[in-house]
Amino acid sequence: MTAHVHLAAQEEKRLRGDLQWVGRVPSPGSRGAHLLGQVTRVRERGTRWIGAARACRTAEAASPTAVARWDRLIAQAQQPLPAPLSTRDAVVSAAGVRELLRAVRDSTAGGPPLAEVLDRLTGAIAQGALPVWSHLAPGPIAREFGCPEGRVETALDDLTAQGVLERHGRRLVVAAGVNLLTVQAGYIADRVTARIAAGLHPPASLLPPVSDLARVFVTRTETASAGLRLLAARGTVHTAEVTLDHVHGLRRWRPGRADQGTRPGTQGRGRRAVRFTSQVLCRNGRCRIPD
């Protein structure tokens, strides 16, 4: 996941102005060519923010809920207008652009990014600060975290999809009997699989180390390790060997078979060089994507 997207002060002002203008379209009594002209200008203002929307989608790529929302909003803003254009079509088109601009505004606003909101909620549940049957409301959480309410809603939707939360009527509560580590590992495995399918990690390449994956998904290394173990069990990746040359602290990675090791003894000027290879999936090991 990339860094949080921020807008310059001038762009924020333009976005607020576009939101206000789009909120007044279509004007009462607009018909025919006048209505078509209004909606066309609305679409032009929406197109202006497609690039920012795509940047926000990239920044929130680890969230399936956010990705699905951005895909829907971008496709909706680029959908051709029907002919002839009715008042209902104009209202629907303007509402779609307005929703896109609001999403960009919320995603680029201050406060912790979506990944951090998700991690803080998950950590609170894992550590027992939010026990089973605890009620989670977006408004109070957003005020506590200092971020837009829509960002919290997206995080809650992700946790609901993972099975960490469940709905009881209108109330969203922590699910009973959830294995949080298993749920988190499955989530990471699914996102890494999606990145492989998208070509971000080509065949025969090495995945980033566990520590790097933990930073990408803003989680603990134990959780990232569990996700990689799940990927290996699925056959999505193969474990790779690591060759460590303990001479001047040099470390060198080599893909290959795991669990083979040798200790050649002493090399050089009395320095002991210990070379070995092992399966290090639970630490800073790396996995190789099959050819």
C-alpha positions in Angstrom: 0.0 0.0 0.0 1.3 3.4 -0.9 1.4 6.5 1.1 -1.7 8.5 2.1 -2.8 10.9 -0.7 -2.7 14.6 0.1 -4.0 17.6 -1.9 -2.4 21.0 -2.1 -4.3 23.8 -0.5 -5.3 25.2 -3.9 -6.6 21.8 -5.0 -8.6 21.4 -1.8 -10.2 24.8 -2.4 -11.1 23.8 -6.0 -12.5 20.5 -4.8 -14.8 22.2 -2.3 -16.0 24.6 -5.0 -16.7 21.8 -7.4 -18.7 19.9 -4.7 -20.8 23.0 -4.0 -21.5 23.6 -7.6 -22.3 20.0 -8.4 -24.7 19.9 -5.4 -26.9 22.5 -7.2 -27.3 20.5 -10.4 -29.7 20.0 -12.0 -31.4 23.2 -11.2 -35.2 23.2 -10.9 -37.0 23.5 -14.2 -34.0 22.6 -16.3 -35.0 20.8 -19.5 -33.7 20.0 -23.0 -30.4 21.6 -24.1 -30.1 23.6 -20.8 -30.3 20.3 -18.8 -27.8 18.6 -21.1 -25.4 21.5 -20.8 -25.5 21.4 -17.0 -24.9 17.7 -16.8 -22.1 18.0 -19.3 -20.3 20.5 -17.1 -20.9 18.3 -14.1 -19.2 15.4 -15.9 -16.3 17.6 -16.9 -15.7 18.5 -13.2 -15.9 14.9 -12.3 -13.4 14.0 -15.0 -11.0 16.5 -13.5 -10.8 14.4 -10.4 -10.4 10.9 -12.0 -6.7 11.1 -11.6 -6.9 11.8 -7.9 -9.5 9.1 -7.5 -7.1 6.6 -9.1 -4.3 7.7 -6.8 -6.6 7.2 -3.8 -7.5 3.7 -5.1 -3.8 2.8 -5.3 -3.2 4.1 -1.8 -6.0 2.0 -0.5 -5.4 -1.1 -2.7 -5.1 -3.4 0.4 -8.8 -2.7 1.2 -11.2 -4.8 -0.9 -14.1 -2.5 0.1 -12.2 0.6 -0.9 -11.1 -0.9 -4.2 -14.6 -2.0 -5.1 -15.9 1.5 -4.2 -13.3 3.3 -6.3 -13.9 1.1 -9.3 -17.6 1.7 -9.1 -17.3 5.5 -8.8 -14.7 5.8 -11.5 -16.7 3.7 -13.9 -19.9 5.6 -13.0 -18.2 9.0 -13.7 -17.0 7.8 -17.1 -20.2 6.1 -18.2 -21.6 7.8 -21.4 -24.8 9.8 -21.0 -28.0 8.3 -22.4 -29.7 9.9 -25.3 -32.2 11.5 -25.0 -31.3 12.7 -21.5 -34.2 12.7 -19.0 -34.4 14.6 -15.7 -33.9 11.3 -13.8 -30.8 10.5 -15.8 -29.4 13.9 -15.0 -30.0 13.5 -11.3 -28.4 10.1 -11.3 -25.3 11.3 -13.2 -24.9 14.3 -11.0 -25.3 12.2 -7.9 -22.5 9.8 -9.1 -20.1 12.7 -9.7 -21.0 14.2 -6.3 -20.3 10.8 -4.6 -16.9 10.6 -6.4 -15.9 14.1 -5.3 -17.0 13.4 -1.7 -14.9 10.1 -1.7 -11.9 12.0 -2.9 -12.4 14.7 -0.2 -12.7 12.1 2.5 -9.8 10.0 1.3 -7.4 13.0 1.1 -8.5 14.6 4.3 -6.3 14.6 7.4 -6.0 12.0 10.1 -4.7 8.5 9.9 -4.9 6.7 6.6 -7.2 3.8 6.0 -4.5 1.1 6.7 -3.8 2.7 10.0 -7.5 2.9 11.0 -7.9 -0.8 10.1 -4.8 -1.8 12.0 -5.8 0.2 15.1 -9.3 -1.4 15.1 -7.8 -4.9 14.6 -5.2 -4.3 17.3 -7.9 -3.1 19.8 -9.9 -6.3 19.1 -6.8 -8.5 19.3 -5.6 -7.0 22.6 -9.0 -7.2 24.2 -9.7 -3.5 24.3 -12.8 -4.3 22.2 -14.1 -7.6 23.6 -16.7 -9.8 22.0 -20.1 -8.1 21.4 -18.6 -4.6 21.7 -20.6 -2.2 19.6 -18.6 -0.2 17.0 -20.2 3.0 15.6 -18.4 5.0 12.9 -19.1 8.4 14.3 -17.4 8.1 17.7 -14.5 6.1 16.2 -13.9 8.8 13.6 -13.9 11.5 16.3 -11.5 9.6 18.4 -9.1 8.9 15.5 -9.5 12.4 14.0 -10.4 11.2 10.5 -13.5 11.3 8.2 -16.4 9.0 9.1 -16.4 7.4 5.7 -12.8 6.1 6.2 -13.9 4.4 9.4 -17.0 2.9 7.6 -14.7 1.4 5.0 -12.5 -0.2 7.6 -15.5 -1.6 9.4 -16.8 -3.0 6.2 -13.4 -4.7 5.6 -13.5 -6.3 9.1 -17.1 -7.4 8.5 -16.0 -9.1 5.3 -13.2 -10.9 7.1 -15.6 -12.2 9.8 -14.1 -10.2 12.6 -17.3 -8.1 13.0 -20.9 -9.1 12.4 -24.2 -7.2 12.2 -27.1 -7.7 14.5 -29.8 -5.5 13.1 -28.3 -2.1 12.8 -25.6 -2.7 15.3 -22.1 -3.8 14.3 -20.4 -5.9 17.0 -17.2 -7.9 17.5 -18.0 -11.5 16.4 -17.9 -14.2 18.9 -15.2 -16.9 18.7 -13.2 -15.3 15.9 -9.7 -16.5 15.4 -8.1 -13.1 14.7 -4.7 -14.4 13.6 -6.3 -16.8 11.1 -8.5 -14.0 9.7 -5.6 -11.6 9.4 -3.4 -14.2 7.7 -6.2 -15.0 5.2 -6.6 -11.3 4.5 -2.9 -10.8 3.8 -2.7 -14.0 1.7 -5.6 -12.8 -0.4 -4.1 -9.3 -1.0 -0.7 -10.8 -1.9 -2.4 -13.2 -4.3 -4.1 -10.2 -5.9 -0.8 -8.3 -6.2 0.7 -11.4 -8.0 -2.3 -11.6 -10.3 -1.9 -7.9 -11.1 1.7 -8.5 -12.2 3.3 -6.6 -9.3 5.3 -9.8 -8.5 6.2 -11.6 -11.7 6.8 -15.4 -11.9 10.1 -16.7 -10.5 10.6 -13.4 -8.6 11.1 -13.1 -4.8 8.4 -11.7 -2.6 9.6 -9.0 -0.2 10.8 -10.1 3.2 8.3 -10.7 6.0 9.4 -7.5 7.7 8.7 -5.5 4.6 5.3 -7.1 4.1 4.4 -6.3 7.7 5.2 -2.6 7.0 3.1 -2.7 3.8 0.1 -4.1 5.5 0.8 -2.2 8.8 0.7 -5.3 10.9 3.0 -7.5 13.0 5.6 -9.7 11.5 3.9 -12.7 13.1 0.8 -12.0 11.2 2.7 -11.5 7.9 4.5 -14.8 8.5 1.1 -16.5 9.0 -0.1 -15.0 5.7 3.0 -16.3 3.9 2.6 -19.8 5.4 -1.0 -19.8 4.1 0.2 -18.9 0.7 2.8 -21.6 0.7 0.1 -24.1 1.8 -2.1 -23.0 -1.1 0.8 -23.5 -3.5 0.8 -19.9 -4.6 4.4 -19.4 -3.6 7.4 -21.7 -2.9 9.7 -21.2 0.0 13.2 -20.0 -0.9 16.5 -20.7 0.7 18.7 -17.9 2.2 22.4 -18.2 2.2 24.1 -16.2 5.0 27.8 -15.5 4.9 28.8 -14.3 8.4 31.9 -12.5 7.2 31.8 -8.8 7.9 28.0 -9.2 8.4 27.4 -9.9 4.7 24.0 -11.4 3.8 23.1 -12.7 0.4 19.8 -14.2 -0.7 19.6 -17.1 -3.1 16.4 -18.7 -4.3 16.4 -22.5 -4.3 15.5 -25.5 -2.1 15.2 -25.1 1.6 16.5 -27.0 4.6 19.9 -27.8 3.2 23.0 -26.6 5.2 26.7 -26.8 5.4 29.3 -25.4 7.7 32.5 -25.1 5.7 34.6 -24.2 8.8 37.2 -21.5 8.8 38.0 -19.3 5.8 40.3 -16.4 5.2 42.6 -15.0 7.8 41.4 -16.8 10.8 37.9 -15.4 10.4 35.2 -18.0 10.9 32.8 -18.0 8.0 29.6 -19.9 8.7 27.4 -20.5 5.6 24.1 -22.2 5.8 20.7 -22.3 4.2 17.4 -22.9 5.9 13.7 -22.3 5.6 13.2 -18.9 7.2 9.6 -18.3 6.4 8.8 -17.3 10.0 11.4 -14.6 10.2 12.9 -12.5 7.4 12.6 -15.3 4.9 11.4 -14.8 1.3 9.1 -16.8 -0.9 9.6 -17.4 -4.5 6.7 -17.3 -7.0 6.5 -20.4 -9.2 7.5 -20.1 -12.8 
